[in-house]
Amino acid sequence: MDTKINKLEEIDKTKNPFKVPENYFAQFNQEIMDRLPEKEIVVPEPVSMWDRAKPWVYLAAMFVGLYITINFLMKTPGNDNMTENQIASQQTLSGSYENTDNYWSTVQITEEEFYQYLEEQLVDDSYFDYMYHQYYLN
């Protein structure tokens, strides 16, 4: 064990045992670049007009498909190519009112007829008696 310690003491501590070759760092980049393989320069291919427009065409096709699907699902059966006005006029002519949403817009009635109808309903359904607390016993 003494031999190892003696050898360490023999080393001159004022002198640095490690040396770097002269101009090593000045030429370092150039040496690394010389060792690398040659890189091929790839010319980018030009982008065609179709490749640029393709996402927009797909987006438009999606919205058209969505529109057609919604129209197909919302279509009432039996009235394929008729608008609401055509359906209302056909119902008025035929006298059948399957769609009650448009019924009151096509009825022609005077104010007097309307009040007469309400009065008949009140009397027939005994609401008149109920409102005025008049009950008739039979």
Number of C-alpha atoms within 10 A of each C-alpha: 5 6 8 8 9 10 9 10 10 8 11 9 9 6 7 8 8 5 6 7 6 8 8 10 11 9 10 10 10 10 12 9 10 9 8 8 7 8 6 6 6 6 6 6 6 6 8 8 8 9 9 10 10 11 11 11 11 11 11 12 12 12 11 12 12 12 11 12 11 11 11 10 9 9 11 10 7 7 11 8 8 12 9 10 10 12 17 22 13 14 17 15 9 9 9 12 14 11 10 10 9 17 14 9 9 11 9 6 9 9 8 9 10 11 11 12 11 12 14 13 13 15 12 11 11 13 13 16 14 12 9 8 9 10 10 6 4 3
